Amino acid sequence: MDVLMDSVLRDARTVTPSLVLDFKVIKEHYDGLLAAMPGASLFYAVKANASPQILALVVERGGGLEIASLAELERALDAGAPGSRIICSNPIKNPAFLERMHHEGVYAMTADSTYELEKIARHAPGSRVYVRLAVDNRGSVLPLAGKFGVDAEEALALFDLARELGLDPIGLSFHVGSQCLSANSWANAIRTCGEVWRAAAGRGHRLNFLDIGGGFPAGHYHTPSIPTVNEIGAAVMDAVRRYIPREDLDILALEPGRGLVGEAGRLLVSVVGKARRGGDEWLYLDAGVFNGLMETYEGFPPVVRLLADDAGERPVRSYTLAGPSCDSCDVVARGVELPEVHIGDRLVFLDAGAYTNEYAAAFNGFPIPRWVALNVEAERLVE
Ligand SMILES: Cc1ncc(COP(=O)(O)O)c(C=O)c1O
């Protein structure tokens, strides 16, 4: 673990719950993603963590932002992103958001239904649009399939309709699901895109934009079975070369959320209570599914460590981890093996930079984790 991160986590003055975020790690991941997929354009998925400092970092490095709402558009503009470096991959957009995107010259937006194309044509006439394909999400820990995306036939019909409505159909997007553990998921999805791309060309559409979404996983450094960004990048670039007509492709867009910021964050919590129930040992933490650990409720297995100098000497026990609120759904994980934990001990959740504070609410009065930002211009900054 980085020395500065370690000292902040072990510092008794660091209050809990806190989300400690190392900007040096975000920069390394930014460079790593683009090195693994040379020539690609990075549009950071703001939803993962909309901290203004992260957005500013991406914009300063020449990247773009992927937004889902009017509020995210405001944040992107505040961070200094021009409309030309913003895309919207949320298939469902309200009229006020569409009108504002149109006004700001947002580069392009997605659609996956005739209704959405008609809405875009009315409120953001002439926009560049890309169609979201439904692709196999089985390789991911948090699948997004079902809610969005169309099949090849419908995609072609949407391209035709977009043209009839005076829009500019430029390409395709997909999402393989969050924390995707199979590089093949991207390769297979790109192959499908290639088929649609060629069929669209046959109908007179000149596509030039391929958006391979997010899904880049965190955690290879502690779980070697999780693919590296280089392994995924190799599969992506190979599939792009094979399946997408080289002369057409102007923009290969990436929309990393977790893959950019996940590993940069660690969530520090305190154990505030203990109980034995029906043979299970329960630990109650000062952060739970409402105030920071919502992803665990969606089935994301947390990676958690005990922060104690004598951790190695304590016997290992199996615990149920729960949040502090009065709701019985506020259970973070079961069967978590940790060195024996006492009330007052501190635990740290790894890979917590994405979808923690962004998802959190202060239900029951339990606070959203405080921010601690490290290595922002090489200085420690506590907000
Ligand atoms: C359209 C879109 N793009 C990108 C992302 C970011 O995904 P991830 O954090 O898995 O990289 C998401 C996440 O839900 C998404 O819906």
The ligand as an ORCA input file, in Angstrom:
! r2SCAN-3c Opt
* xyz 0 1
  C     -23.544      4.179    -20.126
  C     -22.500      3.861    -19.122
  N     -21.206      4.103    -19.411
  C     -20.219      3.848    -18.534
  C     -20.499      3.333    -17.284
  C     -19.367      3.086    -16.342
  O     -19.260      1.743    -16.081
  P     -18.049      1.175    -15.218
  O     -18.031      1.897    -13.941
  O     -18.372     -0.268    -15.095
  O     -16.798      1.410    -16.017
  C     -21.832      3.038    -16.941
  C     -22.157      2.459    -15.627
  O     -23.271      2.191    -15.282
  C     -22.857      3.311    -17.879
  O     -24.149      3.077    -17.593
*
